[in-house]
Amino acid sequence: MPARPKIINSTIGRRLRQARERAGLPQDRLGVLAGLEESSSSARMSRYEGGVHEPPMKFAEALAKVLGVPVAFFYCNDDRLAEIILAYSSVSEAKREALLLSARSLVA
């Protein structure tokens, strides 16, 4: 029986799947939009989402751009913080400043 692949980092895979599903894209289409060859995009994306391989940073940045999320979202292992990252990235600069001031006042 072949050895099972080692899981590299399930956080990245989980966040990648979450963002992809949020965008309504199948794995193969996302891979192609981010720059993979059509013939290998489904398998590679499956390995990234499954945690078998970790995408290189440059490719993670391409995925984030296609999905409209900050690349930091993929690496965030705290669910609430990941939600905050998404919220922050989806508001105007003025609201981002207000969020920062609010956060600073909470910890002061």
Protein Blocks (a to p, Z undefined) as FASTA:
>chain_A
ZZddddfblmlmmmmmmmmmmnopafklmmmmnopafklmmmmmmmmmnomaccdfklmm
mmmmmnopafklmmmcbfklmmmmmmmmmpcfklmmmmmmmmmmmmZZ
